[in-house]
Amino acid sequence: MKNKFLALSLQLLVLPMLALFVSPDKVITQLAWLYSGSTSSDSPHSFSKQGIGRNDVSKVEDVALGSLPGGISPEGSNLTLPYSGTTSNISPAFMATNTGSGYGIFGQSDNNVGVYGYSKSAFGLIGNSDSSIGVYGYSKSSYAGYFQGSVAVTGNLTKGGGSFKIDHPLNPANKYLSHSFVESPDMMNIYNGNVILDANGEAWVQMPKWFEALNRDFRYQLTGIGAFAPVYIGQEMVGNRFKIAGGKPRMKVSWQVTGIRHDLYANAHRILVEENKPVAERGYYLHPELYSQPVQKNVAWAGAPEMMQRMQQQQQHLTTKNRPRGSGS
């Protein structure tokens, strides 16, 4: 049985999961094995390689497994799932290729994580695409993505809205406190502070050394504190500082300066305030439900209609499959 099926393994640390090769009526509670092969099927449920053709992979019989840990003999073995093993090979511990339009890997669990990735010293999970979305997340009633920790984005972040959300400082056990982001059509930075004027009713406000390298098109606001005085900008920004004048001696003044970013990244990635939708996305919406449109009018359907349809069908299948008997349609 030489080379019918090569390698098997590493604990992929996949919690209850279905892979590309699982039929809808078979539920496998854990899966951790290496299938180095391909399929061109549009369905995520086929399992076909070198004479092996079966949808029920709860037991793969008579397959040359190669050198495996755990005392599994390499020839004529039965692979019974769940299987937990380890490999130190530099090749992927799990690899599946679909040259058709179906899923490469599909993970599902009724009561736990569908797909789980972990690494001690590298990336736990990587998503990559040559011409489309690297990682797509969707949820009907909860978060499409949840990150417990810091998140770094090296490119532009596009969103419908944004806020911070923290435990309420006055009642952290029972309430949350949220604030919305401050938005502008420009790449605007905001700086502010207070200054005490000198005996002449003037003051220079010193900004950081990088200030003018980062910002341009400065705008100013001044407010006297404790007394009225016709304070004004005596000297605009020059050499990373500006001058306040027109005040009373030792008067306190609150100031605010805004600037528009003009660093290399900002100049190369200006945000278009208004733009026509691409032809393929016209008639579709970021939030179709707000316009009384069906979910199929989401822009995700414009870019990958077949994938979205398969996802919807799979979700409907799982919903039907998991519905308690006698609950009706």
Backbone bond lengths (Angstrom), bond angles and torsions (degrees), N, CA, C in turn:
res aa  C-N    CA-C-N  psi(-1)  N-CA   C-N-CA  omega(-1)  CA-C   N-CA-C  phi
1 M - - - 1.468 - - 1.532 108.81 -
2 K 1.320 117.07 47.76 1.455 120.34 -172.30 1.526 111.08 -71.02
3 N 1.314 114.25 133.73 1.475 122.34 169.46 1.513 114.11 55.37
4 K 1.350 117.90 25.10 1.468 117.61 176.71 1.513 110.24 -73.22
5 F 1.281 116.06 -30.93 1.465 119.43 -176.39 1.517 107.64 -156.00
6 L 1.310 116.57 118.01 1.452 119.06 -171.33 1.515 110.80 -103.48
7 A 1.306 114.36 140.18 1.440 125.44 169.85 1.501 112.82 58.13
8 L 1.208 117.26 157.73 1.442 124.24 -179.87 1.483 103.83 -164.75
9 S 1.242 115.76 105.55 1.399 119.03 156.01 1.422 147.48 140.40
10 L 0.934 145.08 -132.89 1.441 146.04 -160.75 1.514 110.25 65.29
11 Q 1.285 112.62 139.90 1.464 119.60 170.03 1.493 105.27 -64.82
12 L 1.274 116.93 100.47 1.461 119.06 -178.27 1.518 109.16 -72.03
13 L 1.326 115.87 -3.31 1.456 121.16 -177.79 1.510 110.17 55.55
14 V 1.344 114.44 40.10 1.447 119.61 178.49 1.508 107.90 -92.22
15 L 1.308 117.51 113.74 1.444 120.73 174.35 1.510 107.07 -72.95
16 P 1.362 116.01 167.51 1.454 120.33 -170.67 1.511 112.32 -23.57
17 M 1.337 116.89 114.17 1.463 120.09 -168.94 1.513 111.19 -149.15
18 L 1.304 116.58 147.41 1.460 122.16 169.09 1.501 107.27 -109.66
19 A 1.336 118.27 140.34 1.450 119.91 177.82 1.506 110.18 -103.97
20 L 1.316 113.83 -176.30 1.463 121.90 -176.94 1.508 112.30 -53.23
21 F 1.311 117.69 -24.49 1.445 121.16 -167.20 1.528 112.95 -103.14
22 V 1.302 120.80 15.36 1.459 122.33 -172.45 1.509 110.55 -101.76
23 S 1.316 116.88 133.31 1.460 120.54 178.84 1.514 109.68 -78.71
24 P 1.364 118.45 154.84 1.454 122.13 -175.73 1.519 113.26 -60.76
25 D 1.336 117.79 -26.86 1.452 118.46 -175.92 1.522 112.62 -96.09
26 K 1.336 117.98 8.02 1.449 121.41 177.40 1.526 108.67 -115.20
27 V 1.307 117.69 126.35 1.454 121.67 179.95 1.517 108.39 -110.80
28 I 1.323 117.33 115.37 1.447 122.07 177.82 1.514 107.72 -107.40
29 T 1.314 116.54 123.27 1.453 119.55 -171.46 1.512 113.80 -76.46
30 Q 1.345 118.50 -26.36 1.451 120.96 176.23 1.522 109.47 -146.45
31 L 1.326 115.53 151.42 1.449 119.61 -179.50 1.512 108.48 -149.08
32 A 1.323 116.76 124.09 1.461 120.29 177.54 1.515 108.05 -149.74
33 W 1.320 117.34 87.20 1.450 119.88 -178.59 1.520 110.00 -157.22
34 L 1.290 115.72 164.09 1.462 122.50 -176.59 1.510 110.67 -107.04
35 Y 1.314 116.14 119.44 1.460 121.01 171.23 1.510 106.49 -115.26
36 S 1.298 117.83 108.95 1.449 122.07 179.36 1.519 107.65 -97.38
37 G 1.312 115.62 91.42 1.457 119.66 -175.96 1.509 110.56 -165.73
38 S 1.315 117.02 -171.99 1.455 122.32 -174.96 1.507 110.99 -139.87
39 T 1.331 114.66 159.62 1.449 121.46 170.09 1.510 108.19 -145.91
40 S 1.302 116.85 150.77 1.460 120.66 176.01 1.511 110.46 -113.51
41 S 1.312 116.39 16.41 1.461 121.05 -179.38 1.515 110.73 -76.14
42 D 1.325 116.45 146.52 1.456 121.05 174.47 1.518 111.97 -78.67
43 S 1.313 115.93 -12.17 1.463 120.38 -177.68 1.517 110.29 -95.28
44 P 1.345 118.36 141.05 1.452 120.10 177.65 1.517 112.55 -81.86
45 H 1.357 118.51 8.07 1.457 120.51 -170.84 1.529 113.37 -108.45
46 S 1.331 118.62 5.48 1.450 119.28 -176.33 1.520 111.07 -94.38
47 F 1.331 116.04 151.45 1.461 122.31 179.18 1.512 106.08 -137.30
48 S 1.318 117.28 105.16 1.457 119.11 -174.35 1.517 109.79 -147.36
49 K 1.347 116.03 118.70 1.452 119.93 176.58 1.514 109.35 -163.83
50 Q 1.325 116.98 124.67 1.455 123.67 173.26 1.532 112.47 47.92
51 G 1.291 115.15 56.76 1.456 119.42 174.15 1.514 114.24 86.40
52 I 1.336 118.53 -6.26 1.463 120.39 177.43 1.512 107.56 -92.48
53 G 1.299 118.45 120.14 1.451 120.44 179.41 1.507 109.96 -140.07
54 R 1.306 117.56 98.85 1.451 120.68 -178.46 1.531 108.92 -159.99
55 N 1.308 115.85 146.67 1.456 120.77 175.62 1.519 111.45 -92.49
56 D 1.327 116.48 -26.61 1.455 120.04 179.42 1.514 108.58 -85.07
57 V 1.339 117.30 101.30 1.451 119.91 -179.03 1.526 111.23 -106.53
58 S 1.325 116.97 21.79 1.450 117.93 173.62 1.522 109.57 -66.56
59 K 1.343 116.99 -17.11 1.459 121.79 172.03 1.529 107.94 -149.48
60 V 1.319 116.44 120.47 1.447 121.25 176.43 1.523 107.00 -103.57
61 E 1.319 118.19 115.82 1.455 122.22 -171.72 1.524 111.74 -101.92
62 D 1.333 113.93 151.71 1.458 122.25 171.28 1.525 112.66 52.90
63 V 1.301 115.20 51.18 1.458 120.91 179.36 1.517 108.49 -119.78
64 A 1.317 116.43 133.96 1.462 119.53 175.25 1.511 108.49 -74.15
65 L 1.326 116.42 109.35 1.451 120.50 -172.25 1.520 112.96 -90.04
66 G 1.305 118.64 -7.91 1.454 120.40 -175.89 1.519 110.04 76.75
67 S 1.310 116.48 -157.46 1.457 121.06 -178.47 1.512 109.57 -88.52
68 L 1.304 115.75 112.06 1.456 120.98 -175.23 1.516 110.96 -120.82
69 P 1.328 117.17 150.93 1.450 119.92 176.69 1.519 111.00 -77.31
70 G 1.294 116.37 172.00 1.456 120.71 172.54 1.504 114.21 80.83
71 G 1.340 118.34 13.34 1.448 120.24 175.57 1.502 115.04 78.53
72 I 1.320 118.34 15.13 1.461 120.74 178.21 1.517 108.63 -78.24
73 S 1.307 117.15 125.63 1.463 120.02 -178.85 1.514 110.05 -73.99
74 P 1.325 117.81 143.27 1.454 121.10 -173.21 1.512 115.02 -73.18
75 E 1.318 118.49 -22.41 1.453 119.80 -175.28 1.527 110.35 -116.07
76 G 1.318 115.28 138.12 1.455 120.77 174.34 1.514 113.43 62.89
77 S 1.323 117.37 31.07 1.462 120.38 -175.35 1.512 111.22 -91.38
78 N 1.318 114.80 155.41 1.452 121.54 170.20 1.520 108.27 -102.75
79 L 1.317 117.03 125.84 1.458 121.02 177.63 1.518 108.22 -96.45
80 T 1.314 116.83 108.28 1.449 121.69 -179.47 1.518 109.46 -103.21
81 L 1.319 115.78 129.32 1.457 121.09 179.65 1.529 110.08 -94.16
82 P 1.344 119.41 147.25 1.468 124.46 4.89 1.511 112.83 -73.87
83 Y 1.337 114.91 145.28 1.457 121.20 177.46 1.517 108.58 -117.40
84 S 1.315 118.46 131.30 1.451 123.61 179.49 1.514 108.30 -124.95
85 G 1.310 116.79 120.28 1.448 120.27 -178.38 1.502 111.39 -148.14
86 T 1.310 116.22 178.09 1.462 121.91 -176.80 1.520 109.37 -137.01
87 T 1.316 116.08 144.79 1.455 121.66 173.91 1.515 108.73 -137.28
88 S 1.325 117.03 150.40 1.461 121.52 175.72 1.518 110.56 -113.92
89 N 1.322 116.42 14.38 1.455 122.40 -179.85 1.524 110.04 -67.39
90 I 1.324 117.74 145.87 1.460 120.56 178.26 1.521 111.74 -75.39
91 S 1.325 116.92 -15.01 1.464 120.21 176.77 1.518 109.48 -73.85
92 P 1.352 117.66 162.91 1.459 120.00 179.02 1.523 111.30 -57.93
93 A 1.328 115.90 142.52 1.456 120.53 176.78 1.522 110.41 -74.13
94 F 1.294 117.21 -25.05 1.463 121.25 176.92 1.515 107.43 -140.57
95 M 1.323 117.23 127.97 1.457 120.48 -179.67 1.519 108.82 -143.31
96 A 1.321 116.57 127.90 1.459 120.98 176.36 1.519 108.24 -137.18
97 T 1.317 117.22 133.61 1.456 122.38 -178.74 1.516 109.73 -122.05
98 N 1.314 116.58 130.41 1.454 121.93 174.46 1.517 107.82 -120.56
99 T 1.315 117.40 112.65 1.462 121.29 -178.12 1.523 112.05 -88.57
100 G 1.331 116.44 0.16 1.454 120.68 175.52 1.511 110.06 -93.68
101 S 1.322 117.21 -146.23 1.459 121.48 -178.75 1.526 112.26 -110.83
102 G 1.331 116.47 11.49 1.459 119.84 179.05 1.514 111.83 -88.45
103 Y 1.326 116.54 -175.01 1.447 122.20 -178.92 1.527 110.91 -72.44
104 G 1.313 116.62 147.98 1.448 120.64 167.89 1.512 109.81 -78.08
105 I 1.321 116.47 -47.60 1.460 122.53 177.30 1.514 108.58 -139.85
106 F 1.314 115.93 136.96 1.463 120.92 176.43 1.520 108.07 -126.68
107 G 1.321 117.12 127.42 1.456 120.69 179.69 1.513 111.05 -121.07
108 Q 1.316 116.16 136.36 1.462 120.56 -178.71 1.514 109.90 -147.68
109 S 1.314 115.70 140.81 1.453 121.12 173.48 1.514 108.66 -142.47
110 D 1.316 116.33 139.80 1.458 119.67 179.18 1.523 111.65 -73.13
111 N 1.339 116.95 -32.96 1.455 119.12 -170.94 1.527 114.48 -132.66
112 N 1.324 117.96 6.93 1.455 118.78 -179.11 1.518 109.43 -150.15
113 V 1.313 116.81 -160.82 1.459 122.13 -175.99 1.523 110.52 -70.49
114 G 1.322 116.94 134.12 1.452 120.48 179.26 1.520 111.95 -74.91
115 V 1.315 117.13 -44.56 1.464 122.54 177.39 1.519 107.84 -138.63
116 Y 1.322 116.80 131.60 1.458 121.13 -177.56 1.518 108.85 -129.25
117 G 1.314 116.68 129.82 1.452 120.70 178.00 1.521 110.48 -120.10
118 Y 1.318 117.64 138.60 1.463 121.63 -178.68 1.523 109.67 -145.91
119 S 1.311 115.86 142.63 1.459 120.96 173.67 1.520 108.63 -145.11
120 K 1.325 116.89 142.39 1.459 120.82 178.57 1.526 111.84 -73.34
121 S 1.343 117.25 -33.89 1.457 118.64 -171.44 1.526 114.41 -137.49
122 A 1.321 118.57 3.02 1.467 120.57 -179.35 1.530 108.80 -135.85
123 F 1.317 117.01 -161.76 1.450 121.34 -178.60 1.526 110.21 -69.89
124 G 1.327 115.93 135.26 1.455 119.51 175.83 1.519 111.82 -76.27
125 L 1.332 116.93 -29.94 1.462 121.48 -178.43 1.518 108.78 -155.03
126 I 1.318 117.19 135.18 1.466 122.24 178.57 1.520 109.17 -126.27
127 G 1.307 116.97 135.08 1.457 122.08 172.59 1.514 109.69 -121.32
128 N 1.327 118.18 133.56 1.459 121.22 -175.80 1.518 109.56 -145.13
129 S 1.312 115.90 141.87 1.462 120.47 175.94 1.519 108.86 -143.98
130 D 1.336 116.21 140.90 1.457 120.39 178.58 1.524 111.88 -74.05
131 S 1.338 116.94 -32.55 1.468 118.33 -171.75 1.522 113.65 -140.70
132 S 1.327 118.87 7.17 1.453 119.75 -179.60 1.523 109.47 -142.05
133 I 1.299 117.09 -154.77 1.464 122.45 -175.64 1.522 109.99 -76.99
134 G 1.328 117.10 131.88 1.451 121.12 179.45 1.521 112.14 -72.20
135 V 1.312 117.00 -43.26 1.465 122.94 178.38 1.517 108.25 -137.62
136 Y 1.320 116.16 127.30 1.463 120.90 179.92 1.521 108.55 -119.97
137 G 1.316 115.85 128.69 1.455 120.60 178.20 1.518 110.69 -121.50
138 Y 1.309 115.91 139.82 1.462 120.03 179.89 1.525 109.90 -142.58
139 S 1.299 115.86 139.91 1.458 120.84 173.32 1.510 108.89 -143.32
140 K 1.309 115.73 137.31 1.455 120.23 -179.35 1.511 111.72 -78.04
141 S 1.351 117.70 -30.17 1.454 119.57 -173.30 1.528 114.09 -139.42
142 S 1.341 118.27 4.67 1.455 119.66 -179.29 1.529 109.11 -141.60
143 Y 1.327 117.26 -159.30 1.457 120.98 -178.58 1.529 110.91 -71.43
144 A 1.319 116.64 135.74 1.464 120.33 171.94 1.517 110.17 -74.98
145 G 1.310 117.27 -25.28 1.459 122.68 175.60 1.514 109.07 -150.15
146 Y 1.319 116.79 138.16 1.461 120.71 179.97 1.521 107.98 -134.47
147 F 1.332 117.22 122.95 1.452 122.31 -176.98 1.525 108.72 -117.97
148 Q 1.308 116.89 116.88 1.456 121.78 178.74 1.523 107.91 -97.67
149 G 1.322 114.89 85.36 1.454 120.93 -174.63 1.518 109.73 144.19
150 S 1.309 116.39 -176.89 1.463 121.10 -178.22 1.525 110.50 -71.99
151 V 1.320 116.28 151.40 1.461 122.62 179.25 1.527 108.63 -128.28
152 A 1.312 117.44 130.29 1.462 122.61 178.51 1.524 109.12 -111.52
153 V 1.323 116.67 131.12 1.459 122.99 176.76 1.521 107.61 -125.93
154 T 1.320 118.04 115.92 1.463 120.38 -177.27 1.521 112.40 -84.86
155 G 1.325 117.48 -17.27 1.464 121.19 178.30 1.518 110.66 -105.52
156 N 1.328 116.97 -165.03 1.453 121.16 178.84 1.518 110.98 -74.96
157 L 1.324 116.91 144.57 1.453 123.83 176.38 1.525 107.89 -106.86
158 T 1.321 116.34 116.48 1.459 121.74 179.69 1.515 108.97 -106.31
159 K 1.332 118.06 132.06 1.452 121.48 -173.62 1.519 110.08 -149.94
160 G 1.322 115.97 160.85 1.457 120.83 175.45 1.510 112.48 -82.39
161 G 1.312 117.97 -25.59 1.452 123.90 179.62 1.508 108.46 -171.67
162 G 1.316 116.97 175.80 1.449 119.00 -178.99 1.511 112.36 -164.66
163 S 1.319 115.99 155.72 1.457 121.38 179.90 1.512 109.56 -163.16
164 F 1.343 116.18 167.44 1.445 119.19 163.45 1.518 107.28 -101.87
165 K 1.326 116.29 151.78 1.457 122.42 179.64 1.517 107.76 -139.26
166 I 1.329 116.65 120.68 1.459 121.07 -177.50 1.530 109.17 -133.21
167 D 1.318 115.07 165.56 1.460 119.02 169.93 1.527 107.93 -62.92
168 H 1.320 116.24 134.20 1.469 121.10 -175.19 1.529 110.14 -60.50
169 P 1.337 117.88 126.12 1.472 119.88 -177.59 1.529 114.13 -57.67
170 L 1.338 117.60 -30.24 1.459 120.43 -177.99 1.517 113.39 -93.49
171 N 1.319 117.05 -16.10 1.468 120.55 179.58 1.530 108.32 -151.86
172 P 1.327 118.14 65.53 1.469 121.42 -171.82 1.522 114.45 -64.95
173 A 1.316 118.37 -24.98 1.461 120.64 -177.83 1.521 112.69 -78.39
174 N 1.326 118.18 -21.67 1.461 120.30 -170.80 1.522 115.10 -126.93
175 K 1.344 118.36 -8.31 1.463 119.59 -176.25 1.527 110.97 -138.26
176 Y 1.348 115.27 157.98 1.453 123.24 169.95 1.528 109.03 -111.33
177 L 1.317 116.46 157.43 1.458 122.84 173.55 1.523 108.07 -127.29
178 S 1.329 116.79 129.40 1.468 121.57 -177.61 1.517 110.14 -128.80
179 H 1.314 116.52 146.23 1.462 124.16 171.49 1.522 107.98 -132.05
180 S 1.320 116.77 143.85 1.453 121.45 176.31 1.521 110.50 -81.44
181 F 1.336 115.45 153.54 1.452 120.28 174.15 1.527 110.40 -66.53
182 V 1.332 116.40 154.91 1.458 121.99 170.40 1.528 107.13 -89.60
183 E 1.316 117.14 123.63 1.469 121.73 -176.10 1.526 110.58 -112.43
184 S 1.324 116.13 157.07 1.458 121.35 173.53 1.519 108.18 -154.11
185 P 1.340 118.13 159.24 1.464 119.73 177.69 1.524 112.51 -74.60
186 D 1.338 116.23 -11.80 1.459 121.07 178.89 1.523 109.33 -104.89
187 M 1.316 115.66 168.21 1.470 120.63 168.83 1.527 107.19 -83.62
188 M 1.323 115.22 74.93 1.463 121.23 -171.13 1.521 112.00 -94.68
189 N 1.332 115.09 137.11 1.458 122.55 170.76 1.520 109.11 -108.85
190 I 1.321 117.23 145.72 1.464 123.00 -176.76 1.525 108.78 -121.50
191 Y 1.340 116.48 130.97 1.460 123.01 179.22 1.526 108.15 -131.62
192 N 1.308 117.19 143.49 1.469 119.53 178.84 1.518 110.68 -153.62
193 G 1.325 115.30 168.68 1.450 120.96 179.20 1.515 111.15 176.42
194 N 1.324 116.39 -176.19 1.460 123.68 176.42 1.519 109.33 -122.88
195 V 1.340 117.18 150.76 1.453 121.49 179.46 1.535 109.11 -144.58
196 I 1.321 117.05 148.38 1.460 122.61 175.31 1.526 108.39 -100.08
197 L 1.335 116.28 125.80 1.461 120.55 -178.84 1.528 110.34 -72.72
198 D 1.333 116.14 156.49 1.468 120.81 179.80 1.524 110.32 -84.07
199 A 1.329 115.79 -168.11 1.471 120.94 -176.78 1.520 112.02 -65.11
200 N 1.331 117.54 -20.29 1.474 121.73 178.57 1.519 112.40 -94.18
201 G 1.329 117.17 4.54 1.464 120.28 -177.98 1.521 112.69 73.48
202 E 1.346 115.96 30.21 1.459 121.29 -178.21 1.533 110.47 -130.97
203 A 1.330 114.98 162.80 1.459 119.91 175.60 1.523 109.78 -162.33
204 W 1.329 115.29 140.80 1.456 120.96 170.53 1.529 107.94 -94.85
205 V 1.323 115.88 133.75 1.465 121.53 176.75 1.521 107.42 -106.46
206 Q 1.328 115.85 117.78 1.465 121.23 -177.73 1.524 110.14 -92.51
207 M 1.315 116.55 128.07 1.456 122.68 176.73 1.534 109.24 -101.78
208 P 1.331 119.06 167.62 1.473 120.95 -179.99 1.529 112.22 -61.49
209 K 1.343 116.30 162.01 1.458 121.58 -177.27 1.525 113.01 -62.22
210 W 1.331 116.24 -28.47 1.464 120.07 -175.89 1.533 113.00 -88.70
211 F 1.345 116.64 2.48 1.458 120.28 -167.60 1.525 112.97 -59.26
212 E 1.320 118.00 -52.23 1.465 120.27 -176.93 1.527 111.84 -76.87
213 A 1.339 117.53 -19.54 1.469 119.53 174.06 1.517 110.74 -71.65
214 L 1.326 116.48 -24.91 1.460 121.04 -178.93 1.517 112.22 -95.85
215 N 1.321 118.29 -34.27 1.463 122.09 -168.66 1.519 112.91 -122.30
216 R 1.332 113.71 156.60 1.471 122.85 172.72 1.526 108.09 -145.78
217 D 1.343 116.82 178.33 1.477 123.22 176.03 1.538 110.64 52.13
218 F 1.321 115.76 63.96 1.463 120.79 -175.43 1.528 111.70 -77.69
219 R 1.328 114.79 144.34 1.463 122.62 176.30 1.522 107.79 -132.82
220 Y 1.324 116.71 144.86 1.457 121.71 -168.32 1.526 111.14 -127.33
221 Q 1.330 114.61 149.89 1.464 122.03 170.13 1.520 107.85 -140.38
222 L 1.348 116.10 136.53 1.454 121.96 -179.93 1.520 109.66 -129.67
223 T 1.322 117.25 141.03 1.462 122.63 177.81 1.529 108.93 -140.17
224 G 1.352 116.13 123.20 1.456 120.61 176.27 1.524 110.18 -73.91
225 I 1.332 116.42 143.36 1.461 121.88 -179.64 1.530 108.69 -118.37
226 G 1.343 116.80 124.14 1.467 121.87 176.65 1.511 114.50 90.18
227 A 1.314 118.39 -15.55 1.465 121.81 179.36 1.513 108.42 -162.74
228 F 1.335 115.14 161.72 1.459 119.48 177.86 1.509 109.58 -97.14
229 A 1.329 115.89 139.71 1.461 122.22 173.10 1.525 107.21 -159.57
230 P 1.309 117.37 145.99 1.480 120.96 -179.21 1.536 111.84 -78.48
231 V 1.304 115.41 63.99 1.472 118.79 -179.20 1.528 110.37 -67.58
232 Y 1.312 115.27 149.73 1.459 121.04 -178.42 1.516 108.91 -153.43
233 I 1.340 115.86 172.96 1.457 121.46 177.88 1.519 108.06 -85.22
234 G 1.333 115.67 106.58 1.456 120.20 -179.14 1.517 112.63 -76.89
235 Q 1.303 117.80 -26.44 1.464 122.70 177.53 1.517 108.31 -150.49
236 E 1.337 115.45 123.20 1.464 118.41 178.71 1.524 110.83 -68.53
237 M 1.310 115.13 175.19 1.457 122.08 -175.29 1.528 110.91 -57.04
238 V 1.316 116.16 123.08 1.457 122.57 175.68 1.525 106.87 -153.42
239 G 1.313 116.15 131.85 1.457 119.14 -177.41 1.515 112.42 60.68
240 N 1.334 117.25 32.98 1.468 123.71 178.19 1.533 113.18 65.86
241 R 1.323 116.87 30.61 1.465 120.10 174.39 1.520 109.78 -152.24
242 F 1.344 115.48 159.11 1.462 121.07 176.68 1.527 108.68 -138.45
243 K 1.353 115.36 161.95 1.469 120.84 -173.57 1.522 110.68 -116.01
244 I 1.337 115.34 134.81 1.463 122.97 173.78 1.528 107.23 -103.10
245 A 1.331 117.17 136.08 1.465 121.79 -179.80 1.524 109.46 -140.29
246 G 1.359 115.14 173.11 1.463 120.91 175.07 1.508 114.66 87.28
247 G 1.312 118.21 6.60 1.455 120.29 -177.62 1.519 113.23 -97.09
248 K 1.319 116.19 -175.88 1.463 122.81 177.12 1.530 109.06 -95.86
249 P 1.325 116.61 154.37 1.472 118.81 179.55 1.532 111.89 -56.59
250 R 1.328 115.59 136.12 1.465 124.63 178.26 1.530 113.57 61.25
251 M 1.303 116.12 19.18 1.466 120.17 178.46 1.527 110.01 -76.60
252 K 1.314 116.00 145.74 1.470 121.56 177.31 1.522 109.07 -94.33
253 V 1.315 115.85 131.58 1.462 121.58 -178.88 1.528 109.26 -127.67
254 S 1.330 115.34 133.72 1.466 121.62 173.50 1.513 108.51 -95.99
255 W 1.322 117.23 132.34 1.466 120.88 -177.51 1.524 111.10 -126.43
256 Q 1.323 114.38 154.03 1.479 121.33 173.67 1.516 108.59 -140.91
257 V 1.317 115.63 133.93 1.468 122.42 177.64 1.522 108.27 -128.08
258 T 1.313 116.44 134.27 1.467 120.77 173.07 1.522 108.72 -116.18
259 G 1.321 115.74 151.58 1.452 121.62 176.87 1.516 110.56 -142.73
260 I 1.311 117.09 153.98 1.466 122.74 177.58 1.522 108.58 -99.98
261 R 1.314 116.55 128.43 1.460 120.56 -179.19 1.538 111.07 -59.16
262 H 1.320 115.52 138.35 1.460 119.90 172.96 1.529 110.80 -139.57
263 D 1.337 116.12 28.79 1.459 120.15 172.59 1.528 109.25 -70.20
264 L 1.323 117.22 171.41 1.461 121.15 -174.66 1.523 112.74 -60.02
265 Y 1.341 117.11 -42.19 1.465 119.13 -179.36 1.520 110.46 -65.43
266 A 1.338 117.78 -44.57 1.461 121.03 -179.12 1.525 111.03 -62.74
267 N 1.315 116.74 -41.85 1.469 119.47 179.95 1.524 112.17 -64.98
268 A 1.346 116.35 -30.14 1.465 120.32 -179.06 1.526 112.52 -86.39
269 H 1.325 118.17 -12.85 1.466 121.11 -174.29 1.522 111.25 -135.92
270 R 1.322 116.88 50.17 1.458 120.27 177.16 1.524 110.55 -61.43
271 I 1.322 116.16 143.01 1.456 121.49 -179.92 1.527 109.38 -86.78
272 L 1.321 116.39 125.22 1.469 120.89 176.46 1.526 108.36 -78.19
273 V 1.321 115.94 119.38 1.463 120.08 -177.93 1.523 110.69 -69.19
274 E 1.301 117.00 -42.32 1.463 122.56 175.95 1.522 108.66 -129.08
275 E 1.306 116.79 138.22 1.465 120.41 177.73 1.524 109.64 -153.67
276 N 1.301 116.07 148.25 1.460 121.17 174.49 1.530 109.06 -73.83
277 K 1.306 115.83 142.51 1.457 119.23 175.89 1.527 108.98 -67.58
278 P 1.334 116.94 146.32 1.465 119.03 173.13 1.523 109.82 -56.67
279 V 1.313 116.59 152.21 1.468 120.96 -176.15 1.527 111.17 -53.30
280 A 1.332 116.32 -41.57 1.468 120.01 -177.19 1.520 113.04 -67.39
281 E 1.338 117.66 -21.17 1.464 121.18 -176.88 1.529 112.44 -100.64
282 R 1.310 117.90 -2.17 1.468 119.71 179.87 1.518 109.98 -70.87
283 G 1.308 115.35 134.94 1.456 120.62 -174.04 1.524 112.51 91.59
284 Y 1.353 116.68 -3.75 1.460 122.84 177.63 1.525 109.45 -113.50
285 Y 1.339 116.53 162.70 1.454 121.32 -172.45 1.521 111.24 -134.94
286 L 1.340 115.54 151.18 1.455 119.62 171.65 1.523 111.12 -69.73
287 H 1.334 115.72 -34.31 1.462 121.84 -179.64 1.534 109.04 -134.20
288 P 1.327 116.80 74.03 1.473 119.56 -174.69 1.526 113.69 -59.96
289 E 1.340 117.39 -29.33 1.466 119.75 -178.03 1.529 112.09 -64.30
290 L 1.335 117.85 -25.04 1.460 120.69 178.61 1.520 112.07 -73.40
291 Y 1.315 116.71 -17.17 1.461 122.05 -179.25 1.522 111.40 -114.04
292 S 1.333 115.22 21.12 1.473 122.57 178.07 1.526 111.21 57.19
293 Q 1.333 115.81 38.98 1.447 122.14 178.49 1.533 109.63 -109.17
294 P 1.332 118.12 152.26 1.468 120.74 179.85 1.526 111.21 -70.95
295 V 1.323 115.84 164.22 1.458 121.28 -178.15 1.523 111.62 -61.13
296 Q 1.328 117.56 -27.29 1.465 121.21 179.33 1.529 112.44 -66.05
297 K 1.321 117.51 -10.06 1.462 121.72 177.38 1.527 112.11 -92.39
298 N 1.331 117.12 7.07 1.455 119.97 173.58 1.527 109.14 -69.37
299 V 1.335 117.12 145.83 1.465 120.35 -176.87 1.526 112.17 -61.14
300 A 1.322 117.46 -22.78 1.470 119.38 177.71 1.522 110.74 -62.11
301 W 1.315 117.12 -31.80 1.467 120.89 178.62 1.518 111.12 -71.85
302 A 1.319 117.78 -25.84 1.463 120.19 179.05 1.518 110.84 -69.62
303 G 1.341 117.11 -37.32 1.450 120.83 -176.77 1.512 114.47 -83.97
304 A 1.332 117.17 -31.70 1.474 120.38 -175.89 1.521 109.46 -146.10
305 P 1.321 117.92 67.75 1.469 120.20 -174.95 1.524 113.45 -62.86
306 E 1.346 118.21 -38.54 1.462 120.37 -178.57 1.525 110.90 -66.77
307 M 1.327 115.96 -43.33 1.457 119.49 178.99 1.519 110.99 -63.94
308 M 1.337 117.07 -43.48 1.463 120.44 -179.42 1.515 111.09 -65.12
309 Q 1.340 116.70 -37.42 1.462 120.04 178.53 1.524 110.95 -65.88
310 R 1.340 116.27 -41.19 1.460 119.08 177.37 1.523 111.70 -64.09
311 M 1.330 115.94 -40.31 1.461 119.59 177.89 1.518 110.96 -62.68
312 Q 1.324 116.14 -42.41 1.462 120.01 179.22 1.526 110.80 -64.81
313 Q 1.325 116.79 -42.77 1.458 120.01 179.63 1.520 111.26 -65.05
314 Q 1.344 116.01 -40.48 1.458 119.50 178.60 1.518 110.87 -63.85
315 Q 1.336 116.26 -41.66 1.459 119.96 178.86 1.523 111.07 -63.96
316 Q 1.329 116.07 -41.74 1.461 119.43 178.08 1.516 110.88 -64.17
317 H 1.344 116.17 -38.77 1.458 120.43 178.70 1.529 110.63 -63.23
318 L 1.345 115.92 -45.06 1.461 119.06 -179.02 1.522 111.22 -67.45
319 T 1.333 116.57 -36.75 1.465 119.71 178.13 1.512 110.98 -63.77
320 T 1.345 115.82 -43.97 1.466 120.45 179.05 1.521 110.92 -65.97
321 K 1.343 115.28 -42.24 1.458 121.09 -177.76 1.527 111.63 -64.11
322 N 1.314 116.56 -36.27 1.461 120.27 -175.21 1.526 113.11 -92.18
323 R 1.349 116.35 -3.08 1.467 118.52 -179.50 1.531 108.96 -70.84
324 P 1.337 118.09 131.83 1.461 120.49 178.65 1.530 111.11 -57.91
325 R 1.325 115.57 141.06 1.452 119.20 178.75 1.518 110.77 -62.31
326 G 1.324 113.38 140.73 1.459 118.72 179.95 1.504 114.49 84.46
327 S 1.390 116.16 4.27 1.457 118.42 -179.08 1.506 112.82 -85.86
328 G 1.345 116.45 -6.48 1.458 120.66 179.76 1.506 111.08 87.92
329 S 1.341 116.62 -179.44 1.459 120.90 -176.32 1.503 110.98 -87.03
